């Protein structure tokens, strides 16, 4: 899902594109003769300004805007793409040339930088002009004879656009400092108004009868000069753009100074005039701005020096070579106890204590003869005398100053008392630091040397427990070796590291902190110590988690909200699309919820919603998701479903759960129901919005159908799902009411024609539909797990019937029972068979279990073990539907099998389909080679039987002999066969 920063970036790109397109279409509509090329292309300056201010990442926005303009104007997509590429390359090249000068990070535009801008813009414009004109010529939009004219026209338009718009963006990104003053604001308004009026008279022909030919273009230089000298670049760029627009409109309308310029020079005069006007105005403006700034800097410098002289904390005195004080700062007067101006004109000796005065003249003369600068801290400490006669220790610094007026000396006096106070302050600061943030100092081997009190409070380790231990004492085990390797690599290369890390306190609590590690190196550059400080961010992480909870989860039910659902649904669609699977979206609405709110109050309604959320969640798998959209609407996301009907089954279960009474604190049982709308991916949509809409539409269908039910977005799916669920319910009842029957289909020896066995086939004797074939209910039984119950019943019923036939004196024969893959995967299949044989007394040698080829291959790991277990009981084993799976002969020869059953699909088209005849022949031959008997299923015609006899097939079963029949009819078949033999 797109996060906030990505969305903001996308909106900025679209904003750039929209601004570029709007400006470009406006310019072409107003200022272009052929609708494609303009003598003034303002978007070029806009694009260059945007890339300089925002970086090359906005090139995409520039390209998109240029593409929109060119698609609309040129009406040929690939030609528009080529021209848009040229526009974008022009901006990128201009930005590349100018970024080395960092123009947009300077406080003002200098004359030098403005000229660099013009040169870079002119060079970059060549790219757009050349590529654009070549594209238009090759596409047939322009003729080859006009190539150089339009090349020049294009280049001039882009260059002029850069010369006008880029400086305007540069200067107006910072508002003028003093324009809010009334006099400056009035002057600006008067300037713009008069310049506009003059432009209208010169270029648009206003008051032509009154002024006649007096209105000349050079009038504009007066306003340009006025703006440059008085108002600076901010007003100048506005007048330049305004003049450019007026001149171009006048030329197009055939009025004013450039009335004939289009016809005579194709606006060359106009372009030259604007170029000269722009360069002249910007040069004047930048020159006067630079001059004013230089004057301000000089004045400020003098002021700074005076301020520094007066603001320095040391006492400063200036004296001439005779020792007469010429200047002092306020600190000197305060320190020495003199009033303002009292020291000026006096000898420096007044500051020397009485005991030192006799030696002072000699020392002063020696220093004047050979003056040497003595900075503070390297000179000696001397005694100074205050006005009241008291003395105090000072550090003194004396520096000679040579000027045109002669030699002067600057003396700085620093009261030692202040230094002592500063030392005291440092000690206080050290104490404050000690109690501020947790800090630890280790040696180069990460042995803890020192910790502060905050560290002991944060980690729980006392100073005695921590000092001498490895810093790994704090490791939480939450970070891997790669994390620490990267951290120490950064420390080694940069000398510092900071980031979030999880450590362990003494009590075992793992907590997050923001850790800063700094390296301390000795004079030789080798690491001597590491200093670590950290901030416990447990509360911040908890706040972040709370924000995440509020952003992605419903505060009432703690279920995911719409935002998280959208992300999960989008991810689910991507996964299912990749894996070729399907998912379901169930939109659920509570019926009669409003009545609960109205009658019992919102607190009861909120509690009911919480209980509803809990019931739905309990019904779902861990991989599924339930979210609350708001009010009484919920969404269930079912991923990786095998069949569309699975969604209906879950919907029925949820409806049943929610139909049970709810008990709220108000003491009343509440009875509600739910309606559910279902949409499926990919059948009903391939994106989140469409699936949500279709689920909503299906929900309304469910409500229209009477509430308390579900509906698919597709009516056919709804009917099929409801029928399937109804069939499942009836099947469960049929099992409970013993409505299942076992039918038997004879298996015949192909040589003798005698019945030697039978396959037991389950049927459902329904009271409404009559006999239901297995093709309708076996898939449902396999999906729901009922196949295990049915399979056990068929096995037990077949063995019971077989024992009954033996007791009735019928000849012994093999009874084959199908084992589903679900049964075969169960580890207790051997125990089940043994138990059934023991309970029924049916001989194991007469029981044959048929296992499908795919069932064996899906369970290869345990297949041999299970088969050997069954064979150990004396049971015959057969592979059913052979040829339809992907069994390996290498595996097949190791299985203890007795019989291969050729699938009916290979028999149906014999003798008409040569491929099936060859496949059947191969299976028969392969089975005999491996030592297996071979039985063909689905034999229905004499031709099929004759073919199988020729190929040496051992047995067959099919309608040619008998359909599957009830036990009584099959017993009669055996008696008839026995009578014929007798």
MARPARO-284895 format. One record per residue (C-alpha): residue in three letters; x, y, z. Coordinates in steps of 0.001 Angstrom, whole numbers, plus 500000, padded with zeros to 6 digits. Each point is the difference from the previous one (the first is absolute). Layout:
ALAXYZ;...
***
This chain:
UNK500000500000500000;UNK501164503517499296;UNK501091501764503178;UNK499568503684500823;UNK503412501090498732;UNK499540498150496709;UNK496551501535499579;UNK501364503477500734;UNK502792499463497465;UNK497498498844497392;UNK497784503038500594;UNK503006502307499629;UNK500907498363496691;UNK496426500393498779;UNK500008503620501195;UNK503155500730498006;UNK498487498306496956;UNK496751501931500334;UNK501790503350500439;UNK502249499346497021;UNK497096498863497826;UNK497772502931500980;UNK502727502563499349;UNK501038498316496753;UNK496488499761498579;UNK499344503622500940;UNK503167501195498290;UNK499295497993496844;UNK496408501173499895;UNK500987503666500307;UNK503484500256498592;UNK500500497397497253;UNK499405500307496310;UNK499935496283499197;UNK498802498755503377;UNK503274498171500725;UNK502897502502500156;UNK499965503347501803;UNK502444502897499985;UNK499678500043503793;UNK499847496583501673;UNK499460500705503712;UNK499780496290501026;UNK503720499647499215;UNK500826502445502790;UNK497429498353502287;UNK501467496512499438;UNK503566501178500601;UNK498960501795503190;UNK498191496942501327;UNK502977497695499413;UNK502360502482501602;UNK497814500432503081;UNK498604496477500378;UNK502617497804498365;UNK500018497726496959;UNK497289497799501533;UNK497445502450498581;UNK501154499212496460;UNK497165497463499850;UNK497474502750500694;UNK501591502237497364;UNK499890497177497456;UNK496369499208500775;UNK498993503653499714;UNK501891500381496728;UNK498432496799498689;UNK496498501280500781;UNK500700503283498213;UNK501433498310496914;UNK497361497280499803;UNK497299502681500017;UNK501721502298497517;UNK501757497534497666;UNK497390497198500213;UNK502612497334499213;UNK501071497985503004;UNK503544498889499121;UNK500839503387498562;UNK498660501551503202;UNK502188497619502034;UNK503113501016498055;UNK499295503718500456;UNK499243499470503713;UNK503329498187500361;UNK501782502959498430;UNK498253502413502392;UNK501024497843502957;UNK503615499622498841;UNK500205503781499625;UNK499014500488503660;UNK502338497229501187;UNK502975501394498084;UNK499336503521501230;UNK499733498766503580;UNK503211498007499603;UNK501893503038498753;UNK498637502293502706;UNK500053497763503049;UNK503764500262500273;UNK499449503677500803;UNK497245499175502544;UNK498003503014498854;UNK496827499136501852;UNK501742499726503352;UNK501348503554499884;UNK498243502870501706;UNK499974502136496851;UNK500808499810496311;UNK503259501669498989;UNK500773501447496579;UNK502533497265499409;UNK497533497270500887;UNK497308501557497825;UNK502322499928497006;UNK500824496363500800;UNK496274499295500041;UNK499568501577496547;UNK502927498039498565;UNK498862496676501492;UNK496439500648498877;UNK501157500801496471;UNK502074496822499824;UNK497223497827501403;UNK497472501551497624;UNK501999498674497069;UNK499038496459501060;UNK496273500649500010;UNK500095502091496836;UNK502074497492498047;UNK498195496817501094;UNK496576501613499820;UNK500463501509496537;UNK501546496782498637;UNK497022498040501347;UNK497481502346498389;UNK501838499915496647;UNK500339496195499924;UNK496351499590500936;UNK498972502298497147;UNK498590502643502291;UNK502597502465498679;UNK501697500113496622;UNK503737499652499611;UNK500283503497498520;UNK498746501540503244;UNK502332497969502225;UNK502529502705500864;UNK497353502697500373;UNK497991497976502504;UNK503177498741501682;UNK500965503618500650;UNK496426500867500964;UNK499823497111502471;UNK503395500833501534;UNK499096503646500439;UNK496685499117501629;UNK501581497649502545;UNK502890502371500715;UNK497650502920500585;UNK497761497844502219;UNK503014499057502136;UNK501225503610500115;UNK496600501174501273;UNK498587497240502203;UNK503092498502501649;UNK501214503316501504;UNK496446500739501106;UNK499797496649501818;UNK503437500596501485;UNK499344503443501419;UNK496367499442501031;UNK500699496826501982;UNK500954502481502719;UNK497690502916500634;UNK501518503522500063;UNK501128501038503454;UNK498536503501500158;UNK497026500007497616;UNK497418500024502746;UNK500992503528500916;UNK497310502355498701;UNK502308502227497943;UNK501666497021498286;UNK496666498338499304;UNK498564503185498501;UNK503064500499497804;UNK499751496374498787;UNK496339500411499072;UNK500665503286498203;UNK502927498443498121;UNK498041496969498831;UNK496956502084499052;UNK501948502565497965;UNK502100497290498354;UNK496824498143499037;UNK498435503184498609;UNK503134500816498030;UNK500096496431498652;UNK496420500227498872;UNK500689503278498193;UNK503237498755498408;UNK499042496471499062;UNK496197499869499986;UNK499288503388498411;UNK498139501571502882;UNK499336503730499553;UNK501738499832496658;UNK498210503099498757;UNK501133501982503020;UNK503627498947500301;UNK500607499139496347;UNK503560498957499278;UNK501243501303503320;UNK499473496542501599;UNK503299498296499263;UNK501315496684501241;UNK502936501659501775;UNK497481501375502505;UNK500137496612501650;UNK503691500489500808;UNK498953502847502297;UNK497761497688501996;UNK502597497257499939;UNK502562502415501388;UNK497538501248502608;UNK499265496424501110;UNK503668498949499983;UNK501252503005501981;UNK497129500506502415;UNK498119496721500406;UNK502489497295499065;UNK499528496738498074;UNK496591499177501528;UNK498242502856498215;UNK502245499714496944;UNK499078496416499129;UNK496305500830500239;UNK500396502925497581;UNK502058497830497618;UNK497387497250499845;UNK497200502555499705;UNK501822501797497176;UNK500697496720498183;UNK496313499098500064;UNK498871503472498895;UNK502499500109497149;UNK499065496549498735;UNK496248500669500177;UNK500486503296498168;UNK502017498297497265;UNK497372497313499536;UNK497204502588499834;UNK501981502202497581;UNK500058503023502300;UNK502616501964501868;UNK503759500090499611;UNK500319496434498629;UNK496910500144497815;UNK501891498944496850;UNK502648497849501637;UNK498361496652499269;UNK499773500678496302;UNK503425501656499614;UNK502347498218502406;UNK497895497171501390;UNK500267501636503438;UNK503783500278499860;UNK499800503672500981;UNK497685499146502860;UNK502325497277501237;UNK503064502230499747;UNK498223502811501833;UNK498945497690502844;UNK503456498426500205;UNK501680503420500231;UNK497375501267502427;UNK500379496913502225;UNK503798499985500014;UNK500178503767500566;UNK497433499975502780;UNK501382496960501820;UNK503573501247499693;UNK499009503365501501;UNK497906498364502706;UNK502645497504501056;UNK502695502701499891;UNK498068502377502250;UNK498985497166502314;UNK503638498939500289;UNK501068503602500575;UNK497408500554502710;UNK500999496761501633;UNK503673500964499886;UNK499179503334501635;UNK497858498244502556;UNK502764497469500602;UNK502592502742500503;UNK497718501881502365;UNK499116496796501766;UNK503684499060500224;UNK500818503259501743;UNK497014499537502222;UNK501006496415500665;UNK503481501095500985;UNK498633502614502337;UNK497501497513501356;UNK502673497364500451;UNK502297502541501655;UNK497244501025502406;UNK498440496580500440;UNK503116497987500704;UNK500077498769503603;UNK503602501137500357;UNK501043503548500823;UNK501329501604496790;UNK502199503114499868;UNK501655501749497058;UNK503044502147500771;UNK502615501815497931;UNK503746499490500272;UNK500201502630502737;UNK497627497922502099;UNK497039502375499705;UNK496654498188499945;UNK498001500876496878;UNK497096497538500224;UNK498514497570502512;UNK497031497674499962;UNK497194499924502500;UNK501345496851501633;UNK503298501776500798;UNK498158502863501689;UNK497888497555501994;UNK502952497835500955;UNK502232502947501014;UNK497264502072501637;UNK500064503049497732;UNK497071501920498600;UNK499323500366496302;UNK502888501898498332;UNK502088500501503139;UNK502885497822498818;UNK500368501536496536;UNK502985502415499940;UNK501610498628503143;UNK503319498145500181;UNK499994496253500171;UNK501933500370503253;UNK496814500819501921;UNK499158496299499669;UNK503353498901501456;UNK500053499431503782;UNK502162502400502014;UNK502665497398500747;UNK500618499296496296;UNK499951503551498598;UNK503762500760500372;UNK500883497184497603;UNK497191500566497536;UNK501543502776497804;UNK503077497898499255;UNK497967496893499222;UNK497632501989497808;UNK502903501566498044;UNK501553496584499350;UNK496717498592498743;UNK499380503001497706;UNK503499499543498551;UNK499404496306499243;UNK496259499299500124;UNK498954496349499988;UNK496423498739500179;UNK499199498188503198;UNK496658498112499789;UNK497940499332503058;UNK500991496839501763;UNK503665500149498997;UNK500871503281501664;UNK500612500436503661;UNK497508500791502710;UNK500464503526501375;UNK498350502288502472;UNK497600502727498822;UNK498757502958501969;UNK496410501122500192;UNK498901503621500360;UNK499402499450503703;UNK503623498858500419;UNK499315496313500453;UNK502041497483498052;UNK499049496685498406;UNK501666497347497852;UNK499485500146496233;UNK501280498169496950;UNK501248502609497558;UNK500334499820496233;UNK501662502778498005;UNK500040500227496223;UNK501600502765497905;UNK497827501729497378;UNK501679501907497185;UNK497797502661498395;UNK500438503098497856;UNK499754502021503196;UNK502896498096501576;UNK500587497069502342;UNK497274499012502439;UNK499664497185502468;UNK496894497919500754;UNK499968498640503511;UNK497589497391501294;UNK499583499453503705;UNK498280496883501345;UNK499119499802503615;UNK501260496705501449;UNK496947499981502212;UNK497844499522496928;UNK502160497084498933;UNK499629498402503366;UNK496280500523499773;UNK500095498407496544;UNK501832496996501409;UNK497346499734502656;UNK497341500176497303;UNK501698497147498123;UNK499926497868503099;UNK496324500784500408;UNK499416499069496335;UNK501848496716500542;UNK497728499220502915;UNK496969500874497885;UNK501266497753497206;UNK500506497231502497;UNK496322499996500840;UNK498592500607496519;UNK500347497164497494;UNK501316496467500589;UNK503660499854498976;UNK502634497266499957;UNK503709500147499151;UNK501907496885498914;UNK503551499343498952;UNK500984498869496521;UNK499131496388500944;UNK496463500977501066;UNK500716499549503693;UNK497831502408502039;UNK502119502618501758;UNK497463502528501231;UNK496215500438500172;UNK497916502857501310;UNK497055499914502344;UNK497452500206497177;UNK501533496860498498;UNK499569498043503217;UNK496411501195500312;UNK499216499058496400;UNK501664496556499908;UNK499629498956503640;UNK503724499220500314;UNK501930501805502708;UNK503306501601499206;UNK501832497174501789;UNK498098497359498011;UNK500592501664496641;UNK503627501198500181;UNK502392497326498788;UNK497327498125498039;UNK499714499720496240;UNK497447502374498452;UNK498346496866498563;UNK498607499662503520;UNK497019501997498642;UNK499336497895496877;UNK496391498899499666;UNK500522497264497427;UNK497430501665497778;UNK502527501092497376;UNK502007497611497873;UNK503709499993499281;UNK499438501868496737;UNK498484502967501882;UNK502991500395502296;UNK502454499457497152;UNK498408502850498051;UNK499950502218503100;UNK503721499529500740;UNK500871500432496343;UNK498291503405500090;UNK501806500926503212;UNK503312498975498449;UNK499457501996496799;UNK498299503144501378;UNK500991500107503663;UNK496406499994501207;UNK496719498072499825;UNK496505500738501107;UNK496782498088499662;UNK497295498000501680;UNK501091496914501917;UNK498373497577502426;UNK501958499267503190;UNK499333498106503204;UNK499743501459503492;UNK501351498200503059;UNK496499498696500801;UNK499808498353496571;UNK497655502548498450;UNK500730500666496326;UNK499498503636499089;UNK500636502276496983;UNK502376502924500142;UNK501626502498497685;UNK503736499410500328;UNK502829502329498950;UNK503546498597499965;UNK502974502323499478;UNK503670499113499562;UNK502815501625502011;UNK503430499861498354;UNK503450500677501355;UNK502696502219498509;UNK501137497095497816;UNK496512499598498529;UNK499348496681501723;UNK496667499432501757;UNK500354500259503759;UNK496408500211501238;UNK496387499746498981;UNK497356502312501459;UNK496396498898499887;UNK496917501975500916;UNK496453498855499621;UNK496403501057500423;UNK497357497547501151;UNK497317500085497268;UNK497634497471501558;UNK497244502567500362;UNK500530501280496469;UNK499790496477498557;UNK496836499406501986;UNK498574503232498611;UNK500945498932496466;UNK498321496648500531;UNK496904501770501288;UNK499991502240496923;UNK500309496920497798;UNK497140498387501888;UNK497841503056499474;UNK500987500208496320;UNK499353496370499066;UNK497557498598502560;UNK496466500739501066;UNK500124501353503580;UNK496729498343501017;UNK500478496427498782;UNK503812500013499575;UNK499417498578496530;UNK501918501295496977;UNK498404503088498503;UNK499345500920496372;UNK503544501235499427;UNK501657496769501149;UNK497384497966498141;UNK500835501804496766;UNK503706499214500429;UNK499352496367500865;UNK497520499586497149;UNK502405501518497480;UNK502780497704501223;UNK497665497011499912;UNK499014500750496392;UNK503670500249499017;UNK500764496645501641;UNK496998498217498511;UNK500752501463496563;UNK503555498715500230;UNK499024496532501267;UNK496904499629497824;UNK497664499623502968;UNK496817501729501105;UNK498734501907502999;UNK496619501092501305;UNK498777503258501497;UNK496977499775502306;UNK498228503248500859;UNK497831499521503078;UNK497269502252501329;UNK498105499388503245;UNK496243499874499692;UNK497960501831502643;UNK503096501591501549;UNK498407503448499904;UNK497173498707502181;UNK502537498945502627;UNK501555503461500017;UNK496628501715500160;UNK498558497816502747;UNK502989499178502218;UNK502339502895499255;UNK503352500361498306;UNK501940498312502811;UNK498036496818499422;UNK500520500403496266;UNK503764500361500482;UNK500134496908502206;UNK497989498074497416;UNK502449501012497267;UNK502904498770502131;UNK498316496641500520;UNK499200499746496278;UNK503675500667499185;UNK501071497270502442;UNK497597497422498525;UNK501042500700496427;UNK503702499858500901;UNK499544496674501804;UNK498392498511496893;UNK502867500872497619;UNK503395498470499276;UNK503187501735501138;UNK500755501021496398;UNK496591501661499587;UNK499186503553501012;UNK496947501806501333;UNK499825503802499965;UNK497430502534501093;UNK499075502631497446;UNK497901502039502418;UNK496567499834501569;UNK498769496422499769;UNK501904499117496822;UNK502768497403500044;UNK502219498542497285;UNK501406496464499996;UNK502952499225497713;UNK500477496312499152;UNK503268499336498196;UNK501045496887498085;UNK496577498341499755;UNK499728496791497976;UNK496431500448498745;UNK497581502926499761;UNK497629498010502210;UNK502509500197502876;UNK499044503654500428;UNK496320499057500212;UNK500745497374502652;UNK501827502570502139;UNK497157502457499439;UNK497432497451501161;UNK502060499256503123;UNK500334503697500839;UNK496271500573499464;UNK499257497037502255;UNK502386501269502702;UNK498562503493499922;UNK496446498707500150;UNK500629498666503503;UNK498932502330502858;UNK502419502629501316;UNK500071501056503648;UNK500995503573500849;UNK500499501703503358;UNK496497501426499896;UNK498918496465500854;UNK497955499298496878;UNK500551497361497356;UNK500264501544496562;UNK499023498141496867;UNK501352501267496685;UNK500888498578496641;UNK502470500832497266;UNK499915500386496252;UNK503152499324497984;UNK501047500989496503;UNK502807498033498348;UNK502349500977497179;UNK502772497776498665;UNK503389500678498499;UNK500491499725497069;UNK496410499275498950;UNK498482503264501292;UNK502895502439499834;UNK503779500329499926;UNK500488503010502268;UNK498940500887503565;UNK497525502715499043;UNK498131497798497551;UNK499832497049502386;UNK498694502261502777;UNK497362501513497730;UNK498849496614498752;UNK499857498558503521;UNK497890503000500983;UNK497678499372497077;UNK499735496333500980;UNK499175501072503569;UNK497006501956498731;UNK498876496911498094;UNK500199497998503228;UNK497929502609501830;UNK497440500048497189;UNK499804496204500246;UNK498694500267503558;UNK503063500699502175;UNK501749497392502127;UNK501562498448496917;UNK502878500414497565;UNK500223500827496319;UNK502790499947497456;UNK500501502851497602;UNK499108497383497393;UNK496485498542500361;UNK501144496701498486;UNK502694499599502636;UNK497507500819502744;UNK497607497299498811;UNK502812497460499523;UNK501492500708503424;UNK496646499759501738;UNK499253496746498207;UNK503421498635500933;UNK499584500953503649;UNK496523498493500014;UNK501365496823498438;UNK502718499829502672;UNK497376500334502733;UNK497858497284498419;UNK503066497754499641;UNK500699500289503714;UNK496426499018500730;UNK500231497122497507;UNK503028498629501849;UNK498204500326503329;UNK496790498416498614;UNK501902497256498126;UNK498728501010496584;UNK503244498914498306;UNK500074496766497992;UNK502770497797498620;UNK499629498800496407;UNK502226497342498457;UNK501372499802496460;UNK501281496608498906;UNK503662499478499120;UNK500332497237497384;UNK502858497708499065;UNK500595500788496328;UNK500821496404499014;UNK497312498035501828;UNK497370502705500086;UNK499288499203503651;UNK499348502642502674;UNK503053499884502264;UNK499462503184501955;UNK498018503198500395;UNK500713503682500616;UNK497984501529502851;UNK498544503375498950;UNK498117502311502342;UNK496635501508499055;UNK497685502419501833;UNK496359499028500211;UNK498364503408500517;UNK496332500191500994;UNK499435502946497643;UNK502266499495496979;UNK500299496257500158;UNK503360498407499197;UNK502769502660499955;UNK503239498989498209;UNK503349500451501790;UNK501178502629497516;UNK497655502463501747;UNK500837499409503640;UNK503501498442500155;UNK501807503350499199;UNK498013501687502800;UNK500819497133502342;UNK503717500364499225;UNK499950503768500573;UNK498131499774503299;UNK501747496915501407;UNK496840497889499856;UNK501844497665497651;UNK501686498433503034;UNK496651499061501517;UNK498619498809496659;UNK503144498048499170;UNK499961498175503322;UNK496295499184499593;UNK500487498640496435;UNK502944497861501153;UNK498061498591502916;UNK496794499454497978;UNK501899498233497162;UNK501789497670502390;UNK496751499273501826;UNK498244499214496692;UNK502879497836498824;UNK499890497978503211;UNK496234499598499564;UNK500446498667496432;UNK502594497506501160;UNK497702498825502754;UNK497221499620497394;UNK502145497575498039;UNK500895502289497110;UNK503423499429498455;UNK502852502090501438;UNK501021503043497975;UNK502072503158500371;UNK498175503128501181;UNK501741503277499041;UNK499482503118502151;UNK501201503449498925;UNK502243501884502430;UNK499999503778499555;UNK503270501973500249;UNK498662501536503226;UNK499624496520501558;UNK503351498855498657;UNK501803502944501589;UNK498657498968503413;UNK502561498117502013;UNK497307497718501491;UNK498724498516496705;UNK501708496699500849;UNK498409499887503421;UNK496601500844498526;UNK500171497167497470;UNK501140497533502647;UNK497160501015502296;UNK497353499672497257;UNK501281496587498920;UNK499985498860503613;UNK496505501333500629;UNK498442498525496825;UNK501992496781499673;UNK500604500622496287;UNK503200498300498698;UNK502826502464499398;UNK501071498104496858;UNK496656500823498356;UNK500175503749500753;UNK501599502236497398;UNK500686503705500679;UNK500100502285496948;UNK502210503060500352;UNK500192502640497271;UNK503280500621498244;UNK500016503668501093;UNK499258498999503601;UNK503137497856500046;UNK502189502686498448;UNK498735502719502379;UNK501046497898502979;UNK503225498419498769;UNK501751500494503321;UNK497649497642501855;UNK498465498029497115;UNK502406497035500100;UNK499684499642503777;UNK496184500091499900;UNK499790497565497069;UNK502374497549501668;UNK497899500174503148;UNK496834499182498045;UNK501742497256498009;UNK501178498550503274;UNK496352499427500943;UNK499492498000496760;UNK498022502702498213;UNK500197500368496221;UNK501023503435498692;UNK499069501655496701;UNK500778503290498260;UNK496778501593498787;UNK499693502281496937;UNK503519499093498875;UNK501370502246497254;UNK498339503202501181;UNK502666500962502550;UNK503724500549499886;UNK501380496949501709;UNK503625499064499626;UNK500894496475498937;UNK502948500175502393;UNK497526500460502861;UNK497352497702498551;UNK502210496920499939;UNK500680500339503728;UNK496311500107500965;UNK498535496607501094;UNK497139500072497481;UNK497863497249498509;UNK497918501732497360;UNK500083502910497537;UNK496624501386498930;UNK500025501709496591;UNK497953503211500233;UNK496726500054498058;UNK501140503037497978;UNK502507497794498143;UNK497374497338499179;UNK497131502210498770;UNK501393500712496509;UNK501339496508499241;UNK500194498935497187;UNK499432503426498398;UNK502942501890501521;UNK503445498583499311;UNK501669501938502858;UNK497704498458502620;UNK500587496537498549;UNK503750500450500263;UNK499745501392503550;UNK497827497086501123;UNK502377497493498380;UNK502969501611501707;UNK498341499966503427;UNK499112496303499616;UNK503531499081498939;UNK501622502148502713;UNK497724498565502701;UNK500880496433499029;UNK503717500821499927;UNK499730501393503544;UNK498091496878501088;UNK496586501654500379;UNK496612498844498790;UNK498239502512497736;UNK496287500907500059;UNK498272502272497488;UNK497190502272501215;UNK497009501214497985;UNK499851497213497375;UNK496721500464498127;UNK500363498524496478;UNK501011496614498549;UNK502729501731497993;UNK501573501340503183;UNK499820496590501643;UNK501503498293496941;UNK502904502489499958;UNK500711499384503695;UNK499914496236499476;UNK502505500329497172;UNK502358502085502164;UNK499876497526502878;UNK498076502114502528;UNK499121497901503053;UNK496630501444501111;UNK497419502586499113;UNK496938501722501400;UNK497359502121498271;UNK496516500271498670;UNK500646497254497473;UNK499705497653502958;UNK497891501959502500;UNK499359503399501442;UNK500688500507503725;UNK497085498236501737;UNK498706499646503569;UNK501255497107502105;UNK496909497860499380;UNK500294500254496195;UNK503728499330500115;UNK499385496885502102;UNK497508498824497388;UNK502664500464497298;UNK502294497726501996;UNK497256497362500460;UNK499177500007496270;UNK503680499554499198;UNK500219497124502493;UNK496939498296498474;UNK501533500163496513;UNK503147498376501298;UNK498066497277501792;
***
